[in-house]
Amino acid sequence: FAMFEGFLEKRMLINRCQDCQKYFQPPWPSCPNCWSENVAPTEVSGNGVVHTFVILHTGALVGVEGVDYMKGYPLLVVELEEQEGLRVTGPMVNCANEDIRIGMPVRLNWIERQGHPVPAFQPA
């Protein structure tokens, strides 16, 4: 739950094994690399590259208030710079949908959804 508590402070926290130093996501209670239970939520930069993405078109009556799904809502999978294979998801902001590319450098930004900070990404 520390990951979500970090969101409230606009900090991206990812579990990291204190024994083998590997980050892992989703936040399991033990390390999937060495099975240690010595893990700690660790702040990451949020810098990375677009690994893959989708433009969601779900219609006007479905989804989050304030999001225009009719024009398409970009959702990214970003590989973070801290470790190869460490990936997180989030929406793209401050970028036209047609300009999003796989391999594009991005950085962490924060948006508000229903009164709460949510991680998003924008071009680096």
Secondary structure, 3 states (H helix, E strand, C coil): CHHHHHHHCCCCEEEEECCCCCEECCCCCCCCCCCCCCEEEEECCCCEEEEEEEEECCCCCCCCCCCCCCCCEEEEEEEECCCCCCEEEEEECCCCHHHCCCCCEEEEEEEEECCEEEEEEEEC
